Amino acid sequence: MGRRYFLGNALCLLALQGLLSSCGYGQYQTARTVLKGDVRFTIAQNVLHNKNQQQLSETNFWGPVSHVVGNWAIRAPQEIRVRIGAGERTDVGVALFLAGGLLVDAKVNLMPTDHDLAIAVQGGVGGALDTASWRDGDKATVWHIPLGVLASYRLWSCFSPYLGAAYHTYWFVGRPLPDEIYDPQADYVDRKYHGDGVLRLTIGFEHHLNSRFAWLAEYTLLYPVLDDPGDNYAFVTNHLWGLGLAF
C-alpha cells in the first residue's frame, strides 16, 4: 500500500512538472512506427543550452528550471508523449508542448516493416500558452506546425541509431514587447504572418532493455532560419541533450 501510494504521488508530480515545463522539441523516436493497436509512452529529461544574454534567457519559455553560467543560459525541460499504432506503417502521437499545450502528429514509415532501414515522414500541429507574456498579464499564445523526415537503422534487434531533420514554424499571437523596451512613440514594423522558422537536426539512438522498455539518448540542434520581425519574438540557436525512457 505504501509503495503504491508513493508511486502514485511520484507519477502525479512528474505529470504536473511536465505540464508546466515540457518543451516538446526533442525527437525521442526512431523512424519505425508503433505496432497497430499498441500504445507507447515516453518520458525524457533534457538539458538545453543557448548562448544568449542573461536578460533574454530569462524571458524564454523553455521551462522553469534554469540558471546562467557566463552567457550560457541552461534549462532542463522535460518531454512527456504517447504514440498509438494506427496502421501497419502509421502511428499518431500526442506530446505536451511548452506550458499547458499539446502537439499532435502523425508518422508514416515509407519502408517495409521487415527492413532494417526505416525512413519516415512526420507532420503535426500544436498550440500552447506563451508563458513569458502571461507572467506580464498578457494572454498570448504560440501555434506550431512541424514537418520532418526521420531515418533509423536496426543494427541489432535491440539497438537502432536514428537521425531526424525537420522544419518547425511558430506563430506568436498577442505577444507584447517587454515594458523595459516598449516605446509608445516608436513606429514598430508590422508582422509578416509567415511565422518564425526553426531547423531541427537530431542524432540519437534507441536501446531496448527488454520487450517492453527502451532507453533513448539524443542531441538536437535548433537553428533559426526565418524571423517574423513583427511578432515580438526571435529564436536563438539552441542545443538540446537528453535521455528518455520508452515503455
C-alpha positions in Angstrom: 0.0 0.0 0.0 2.8 2.4 0.9 4.7 1.7 -2.3 1.6 2.2 -4.5 0.9 5.5 -2.7 4.4 6.7 -3.1 4.5 5.7 -6.8 1.1 7.4 -7.5 2.3 10.6 -5.9 5.6 10.5 -7.8 3.7 10.0 -11.1 1.3 12.9 -10.3 4.3 15.2 -9.5 6.1 14.1 -12.7 3.0 14.8 -14.8 2.4 18.2 -13.1 6.1 19.2 -13.6 5.9 18.1 -17.3 2.7 20.1 -17.8 4.4 23.2 -16.5 7.8 22.8 -18.1 7.6 20.5 -21.1 9.2 21.7 -24.3 8.2 19.1 -26.9 11.3 19.9 -29.0 13.1 16.5 -28.8 12.5 13.6 -31.2 12.8 10.6 -28.9 11.7 8.1 -31.6 13.1 6.1 -34.5 11.6 6.1 -37.9 9.7 2.9 -37.1 6.1 3.2 -36.1 4.3 1.7 -33.1 2.6 -1.6 -34.0 -1.1 -1.3 -34.8 -3.2 -1.1 -31.7 -0.2 -0.7 -29.4 0.5 2.3 -27.1 3.9 3.6 -26.3 4.7 6.2 -23.6 7.9 8.2 -23.5 9.3 10.4 -20.8 12.6 12.3 -21.1 14.8 14.8 -19.4 16.6 17.4 -21.4 19.4 19.9 -20.8 19.1 22.9 -23.1 21.8 25.5 -23.8 21.6 28.7 -25.7 24.4 31.2 -25.9 22.4 34.3 -25.1 22.4 37.3 -22.9 21.0 36.7 -19.4 18.1 39.2 -19.8 16.9 37.3 -22.9 17.3 33.9 -21.4 15.1 34.9 -18.5 12.2 35.7 -20.9 12.3 32.5 -22.8 9.8 29.8 -22.1 11.9 26.6 -22.2 10.9 25.7 -18.6 11.1 27.0 -15.0 14.4 25.2 -14.1 17.2 27.5 -15.2 20.4 29.2 -14.4 23.0 31.2 -16.3 26.7 30.4 -16.5 28.5 33.4 -18.1 26.5 34.0 -21.3 25.2 30.4 -21.5 21.6 30.0 -20.5 20.9 26.5 -19.2 17.5 25.0 -18.8 16.1 21.5 -18.1 12.8 20.9 -19.8 11.0 17.6 -19.8 9.3 15.6 -22.5 6.1 13.6 -22.0 4.5 11.9 -25.0 2.4 9.0 -26.1 2.2 7.2 -29.5 -0.5 4.9 -30.8 -0.2 2.5 -33.7 -2.8 3.4 -36.3 -1.8 1.1 -39.2 0.8 -1.3 -40.4 3.3 1.6 -41.0 1.4 4.6 -39.4 1.1 5.9 -35.9 -0.1 9.1 -34.2 1.3 10.9 -31.3 0.4 13.4 -28.6 3.0 15.3 -26.7 3.0 18.0 -24.0 4.1 21.2 -25.7 5.5 24.2 -23.8 3.2 25.3 -20.9 -0.2 23.6 -20.9 -0.1 22.9 -24.6 -0.4 19.9 -26.8 1.4 18.8 -30.0 -0.4 16.2 -32.2 1.3 14.5 -35.1 1.2 11.6 -37.5 4.1 9.5 -38.8 4.3 7.2 -41.8 7.2 4.7 -42.4 7.9 4.6 -46.1 9.8 1.3 -45.9 8.6 -2.3 -45.5 8.3 -3.2 -41.8 10.7 -6.1 -42.1 13.6 -3.9 -43.4 16.3 -2.9 -41.1 16.3 0.6 -42.6 13.3 2.8 -41.8 12.6 6.1 -43.4 9.5 8.1 -42.3 7.8 11.4 -42.9 6.1 13.2 -40.0 3.8 16.2 -39.6 1.7 17.8 -36.9 0.2 20.8 -35.3 0.4 22.2 -31.7 -0.6 25.1 -29.5 0.3 26.4 -26.1 0.3 29.4 -23.8 3.1 31.9 -24.2 4.2 31.7 -20.6 6.6 34.6 -20.7 3.9 37.0 -21.7 1.4 35.5 -19.3 3.7 36.4 -16.5 3.3 40.0 -17.6 -0.5 39.7 -17.6 -1.0 39.4 -21.4 -2.9 36.4 -22.7 -0.6 35.4 -25.6 -0.4 32.0 -27.3 2.0 30.0 -29.5 0.9 28.0 -32.5 3.2 25.4 -34.1 3.5 23.3 -37.3 6.4 20.8 -37.5 7.2 18.9 -40.8 10.1 16.4 -40.9 11.9 13.3 -42.1 13.3 10.6 -39.9 15.7 7.7 -40.7 16.9 4.8 -38.5 18.7 1.6 -38.9 18.3 -1.6 -36.8 21.9 -2.7 -36.3 20.8 -5.4 -33.8 17.4 -6.5 -32.5 18.0 -4.2 -29.5 19.9 -1.2 -30.9 18.9 1.4 -33.5 20.7 4.7 -34.2 18.4 7.4 -35.7 18.6 10.8 -37.5 16.0 13.5 -37.9 15.6 16.7 -39.9 12.5 18.9 -39.5 11.3 22.4 -40.2 9.3 24.0 -37.4 7.1 27.0 -37.9 5.9 29.1 -34.9 3.3 31.8 -34.7 3.3 34.1 -31.6 -0.2 35.7 -31.2 -0.8 38.6 -28.9 2.8 38.8 -27.5 3.6 42.4 -26.4 7.0 43.9 -26.2 8.5 44.0 -22.7 7.8 47.2 -20.8 11.5 48.0 -20.4 12.0 48.3 -24.2 8.5 49.4 -25.3 8.3 53.0 -26.6 4.8 54.3 -27.3 6.2 56.9 -29.6 8.1 54.4 -31.8 6.8 53.2 -35.2 7.2 49.4 -35.0 7.4 47.1 -38.0 4.2 45.2 -38.9 4.2 41.4 -38.6 4.6 39.4 -41.8 2.5 36.4 -40.7 4.9 33.8 -42.2 5.9 32.8 -38.6 9.3 32.0 -37.2 11.1 29.1 -38.8 13.5 26.8 -37.0 15.5 24.0 -38.5 15.7 21.0 -36.1 18.5 18.4 -36.6 18.6 15.3 -34.4 21.0 12.4 -33.9 20.4 9.7 -31.3 19.9 6.0 -30.6 17.4 3.7 -29.0 18.4 0.6 -27.0 15.8 -1.9 -25.9 16.3 -3.3 -22.4 13.7 -6.0 -23.0 10.5 -6.5 -25.0 8.8 -3.5 -23.2 11.3 -1.0 -22.1 13.8 1.0 -24.1 16.0 4.0 -23.3 17.0 6.7 -25.8 19.8 9.3 -25.9 19.9 12.1 -28.4 21.3 15.5 -29.3 19.2 18.1 -31.1 20.3 21.4 -32.8 17.6 24.1 -33.1 18.7 26.7 -35.6 16.6 29.7 -36.5 16.3 30.4 -40.3 13.3 32.7 -40.6 12.0 35.5 -38.3 8.8 37.5 -38.3 10.0 40.9 -37.2 6.6 42.0 -36.0 5.7 39.2 -33.6 7.9 40.5 -30.8 9.9 37.2 -30.6 13.1 36.0 -32.1 14.6 32.5 -31.7 18.3 31.9 -31.0 20.4 28.8 -31.7 19.7 26.1 -29.1 21.5 22.8 -28.2 19.4 20.1 -26.6 20.8 17.0 -25.0 18.6 14.4 -23.4 17.8 10.9 -22.1 14.5 9.2 -22.4 12.6 6.1 -21.3 10.0 4.5 -23.5 7.6 1.8 -22.4 
